[in-house]
Amino acid sequence: MTEPRVVKPKAFEVVVTEVIQETPDSATLVFGTEEPVEYRAGQFLTIDPHQFKALASHTAYLEDLKGKKELVRAYSVCSAPGEPLAITIKEEPYVRKHSLHAPLLSPFLTYGIHPGMRMKVVGLTGPYTLPPDLAQRAQHVLHVVAGSGVVPNFSMLKDALKHHPAVRHTVVDSNKTWQDIIFGEALAKLQASFPDRLKLVHFLTRQPDVSALPGDVRPGRISREALLSLVPDVAATIAYVCGPAITSYERRAALQKGVSAEPRFLETTIGHLQALGFPNERIKRESFG
């Protein structure tokens, strides 16, 4: 099967048709577009904060502080091709050890958008996608995600369940608590609709008592042993990993101290997979956070 033609990202206007509060600190924005938008499941679009008057003072302040222009921000689609275009945003909290500066756009998109608003976006692009000949490359896709890292994988999962009936999927999703799970109900419905092709496992790092929760829910962090039990055949599996990774600020701070930056979710998970025998070419990654 040939690769689809490369479409250069272009700017276009969208109108917000629906705002869905997914969790207390995340929201899905559903867009209407004048023309159909071509993209592959898992790709992202970018949004320029300069277009929002409500952010003008904050944007100018950060630019003075940094001595450079604020960049566009990238947001993965949660929709699959054929569905209304949609992105999901999780508010980035200010954490000093991850950055010197407070987030600019994500709080506004999470809490300040309402149906009828218009904005300009550029997209869509990005290599974090499933191959078009997926069934020839793998029998099983392992999705290991944390927090808003589930967003592009949710897009890919919906698309693959529809178009690649011979491929099984396992979603291993890490969050702090049950209330923090993005797409929790939607993922459960997909599992109920495809019980032989989709397995869903939740890990909750700050909710030790999971006995009353439905489905396969486990306390603590995703371990190497847990992944081993979920991957019976490494050679037949492609892993897609998306979640928080070491930031550039953390790398610089560690370099100044002469130490290595502390691994976060992405680095830790990739280390687990490599220890299980996954070659690098069968580990696809996307950093969030």
C-alpha positions in Angstrom: 0.0 0.0 0.0 1.4 3.4 -0.9 1.7 6.2 1.6 -0.9 8.9 1.2 0.2 12.1 -0.5 1.7 14.8 1.7 -0.5 17.7 2.2 1.2 21.0 3.2 -0.4 22.5 6.4 -2.5 25.5 5.6 -4.2 28.2 7.6 -8.0 28.2 7.8 -10.7 29.5 10.0 -12.9 27.3 12.2 -15.9 28.1 14.3 -16.5 26.4 17.6 -19.7 24.4 17.4 -19.4 22.6 20.8 -17.4 22.6 24.0 -17.3 19.4 25.9 -15.9 19.4 29.4 -14.0 16.1 29.6 -12.6 16.5 33.1 -12.3 19.4 35.6 -9.2 20.7 33.7 -9.7 19.5 30.1 -12.1 20.3 27.3 -12.8 19.2 23.8 -13.4 21.9 21.2 -15.5 20.7 18.2 -15.0 22.8 15.1 -17.0 23.6 12.0 -15.1 24.3 8.8 -16.1 25.7 5.5 -14.5 22.9 3.6 -13.6 19.3 4.5 -10.2 19.1 6.2 -7.8 16.3 5.1 -5.7 14.7 7.9 -4.5 11.4 9.3 -5.7 10.2 12.7 -3.2 11.3 15.4 -2.0 14.5 13.7 -2.1 18.0 15.2 -3.0 21.6 14.3 -1.4 24.8 15.6 -3.0 27.9 17.1 -1.3 31.3 17.3 -2.0 33.0 20.7 -1.6 36.5 19.1 -5.1 36.3 17.5 -6.9 36.5 20.9 -7.4 40.0 22.3 -8.1 38.5 25.7 -4.5 37.3 25.8 -2.8 40.4 24.4 -1.4 41.8 27.6 -0.3 38.4 28.9 1.3 37.6 25.5 3.2 40.9 25.5 4.3 40.4 29.0 5.8 37.0 28.3 7.5 38.3 25.1 9.1 41.1 27.1 10.2 38.6 29.8 11.6 36.1 27.3 12.9 38.6 24.8 11.4 36.8 21.9 8.0 36.3 20.2 5.6 33.8 21.6 5.3 30.7 19.4 2.3 28.9 18.1 1.0 26.0 20.2 0.3 22.5 18.9 -2.8 20.5 19.8 -3.6 17.0 18.6 -6.9 16.0 17.2 -9.1 13.7 19.1 -11.4 13.2 16.1 -10.9 10.6 13.5 -11.1 11.4 9.8 -14.8 11.5 8.8 -15.8 13.0 12.2 -16.2 16.7 12.9 -12.7 18.2 13.5 -12.0 18.4 17.2 -9.1 18.9 19.6 -8.8 18.3 23.3 -6.9 20.6 25.6 -5.7 20.0 29.2 -4.8 23.0 31.2 -1.0 23.1 31.8 -0.5 24.1 35.4 2.5 26.3 36.3 5.2 24.0 37.7 8.5 25.8 38.4 10.6 22.7 38.0 9.3 22.2 34.5 9.4 25.8 33.2 10.2 29.4 34.3 7.0 30.7 32.7 3.3 30.2 33.3 1.3 28.6 30.5 -0.3 31.0 28.0 -2.8 29.4 25.7 -4.0 26.1 27.3 -5.9 27.7 30.2 -7.7 30.1 27.8 -8.7 27.3 25.5 -9.8 25.0 28.4 -11.9 27.6 30.2 -12.5 30.6 28.0 -14.0 29.3 24.7 -17.7 29.1 23.9 -19.7 27.9 20.9 -19.8 30.5 18.1 -16.2 31.7 18.6 -14.0 31.8 15.6 -10.3 31.3 15.4 -7.6 30.6 12.8 -5.6 27.4 12.9 -2.9 25.8 10.8 -2.9 22.1 10.0 -2.8 19.4 10.0 0.5 17.6 10.2 2.7 15.3 12.3 4.2 11.9 12.0 2.6 10.3 15.1 0.2 8.2 13.1 -0.5 4.6 12.3 0.9 3.3 9.0 -1.6 2.8 6.3 -0.5 -0.8 5.9 -0.9 -1.4 9.7 -2.2 -5.0 9.3 0.9 -6.0 7.3 3.2 -4.6 10.0 1.5 -5.7 13.3 -1.2 -7.8 14.8 -1.3 -5.7 18.0 -1.0 -2.0 18.8 0.0 -1.1 22.4 -1.1 2.4 23.4 0.7 3.6 26.6 -0.5 7.1 27.5 -0.7 9.5 30.4 -3.1 12.4 30.9 -3.7 14.3 27.7 -1.4 11.9 26.0 -4.5 9.9 25.3 -5.7 12.5 22.8 -3.9 11.5 19.5 -4.1 7.8 20.5 -7.9 8.1 20.9 -8.0 9.5 17.3 -5.9 6.6 16.0 -7.8 4.0 18.0 -11.2 5.0 16.5 -9.8 5.1 13.0 -8.0 1.7 13.3 -10.9 -0.1 14.8 -13.0 1.0 11.8 -10.4 0.4 9.0 -8.1 -2.4 10.3 -10.4 -5.2 11.6 -7.5 -7.7 11.9 -5.5 -5.7 14.4 -6.0 -5.8 18.2 -5.4 -2.9 20.5 -4.4 -2.5 24.2 -4.8 0.9 25.8 -2.8 1.4 29.0 -3.8 4.8 30.4 -2.2 6.5 33.4 -3.9 9.3 35.4 -3.8 10.7 38.9 -7.4 9.8 39.8 -10.6 8.4 38.2 -11.9 11.9 37.6 -8.8 12.8 35.6 -9.4 10.2 32.9 -10.0 11.9 29.6 -12.5 10.0 27.3 -13.2 7.5 30.1 -16.8 6.8 29.0 -16.0 6.8 25.3 -13.1 4.4 25.8 -15.4 2.1 27.8 -18.0 2.1 25.1 -15.4 1.3 22.4 -14.2 -1.7 24.5 -17.8 -2.9 24.8 -18.3 -2.5 21.1 -15.0 -4.3 20.3 -14.5 -6.8 23.1 -12.3 -9.1 21.1 -10.1 -6.3 19.7 -9.7 -3.8 22.5 -8.4 -4.2 26.0 -8.5 -1.1 28.3 -6.4 -0.9 31.5 -6.3 2.2 33.8 -3.6 3.0 36.2 -4.3 5.6 39.0 -1.2 7.1 40.7 -3.0 9.0 43.5 -6.1 6.9 44.2 -4.9 3.7 46.0 -8.4 2.3 46.5 -9.7 1.2 43.1 -11.9 -1.7 44.3 -15.2 0.0 43.5 -14.3 1.2 40.1 -15.5 -0.6 36.9 -13.2 -2.4 34.5 -9.5 -3.2 34.8 -8.2 -0.4 37.1 -4.9 -0.7 39.0 -3.3 1.5 41.6 0.2 3.0 41.1 2.3 3.6 38.1 2.7 1.5 34.9 5.3 -1.0 35.6 7.5 -3.1 33.3 5.9 -6.2 34.7 2.4 -4.9 33.9 3.4 -4.2 30.3 5.0 -7.6 30.0 1.7 -9.3 31.0 -0.2 -7.2 28.4 2.1 -8.0 25.4 2.2 -11.7 24.7 4.2 -11.2 21.5 6.5 -8.3 21.2 7.5 -9.2 17.6 3.8 -8.7 16.5 3.3 -5.5 18.4 3.9 -1.8 17.7 3.9 0.5 20.7 2.6 4.1 20.7 3.7 6.1 23.7 2.4 9.6 24.5 2.6 11.7 27.7 4.8 14.0 29.7 8.5 14.1 28.8 11.6 15.9 30.1 11.3 19.5 29.2 14.0 21.7 27.7 14.1 23.7 30.9 14.7 20.6 32.9 17.5 19.5 30.6 19.2 22.9 30.9 18.8 22.9 34.6 20.3 19.4 34.9 23.1 20.3 32.6 24.0 23.3 34.7 24.2 21.0 37.8 26.2 18.4 36.0 23.5 15.7 36.4 21.0 13.8 34.3 17.5 15.1 34.0 15.0 12.9 36.0 13.0 10.7 33.6 9.3 11.4 33.3 6.5 9.3 31.9 7.8 9.1 28.3 11.4 8.2 29.1 10.4 5.7 31.8 7.9 4.0 29.6 10.3 3.7 26.6 12.9 2.2 29.0 10.3 -0.4 30.1 9.5 -1.3 26.5 13.1 -1.5 25.4 13.8 -3.9 28.4 11.0 -6.1 27.1 12.7 -6.4 23.7 10.9 -3.7 21.7 13.3 -2.3 19.0 13.3 1.4 18.6 11.6 1.2 15.2 8.6 -0.4 16.8 8.2 2.3 19.5 6.5 5.5 18.3 6.5 8.5 20.6 5.0 11.9 21.1 5.8 14.1 24.1 3.1 16.1 26.0 3.9 18.3 28.9 
